[in-house]
Amino acid sequence: MATRYRVLGQKEPAANTDWDIYTVNGTKDAVISCITVANLDANNSATYRVSVRPDGATLTDDMYIAYNVQIDPASSVALNLGLTLNQNDVLTVRSSSGMVSFGVFGTEIDV
């Protein structure tokens, strides 16, 4: 069983748009060790959301792990969560500004 440590996704999505930043390949499981959120706007705060959709299910309120969390101007946060994801699970992000960047780092495991 091979294990790969890697950058799983990076994106600066458009404002108020859900973006599937990482989908677990059908032949793997994954552990998300860290999600970074960076507000690139030096003048305005923003909010962000992070959710996990098991097996690509339609997003519902119980899937959020962060919801409308405020991030100050020109700042960043690292969410060290250790999320375990199965085949076809989807990590979705969203922000109130098109100037928020997300990074997803973790491990993929062959199953």
Number of C-alpha atoms within 10 A of each C-alpha: 6 8 13 11 14 12 14 18 16 15 16 21 21 16 15 15 14 16 17 19 20 20 22 21 16 13 12 18 19 25 18 23 17 17 21 15 24 21 27 20 16 11 9 13 18 21 18 23 19 23 21 24 20 17 15 16 12 8 15 10 8 9 17 17 11 13 16 14 12 14 19 18 16 15 14 15 13 14 13 12 12 14 13 14 21 19 18 19 21 23 23 21 26 26 29 18 21 17 19 27 21 23 18 21 18 19 18 22 17 14 13
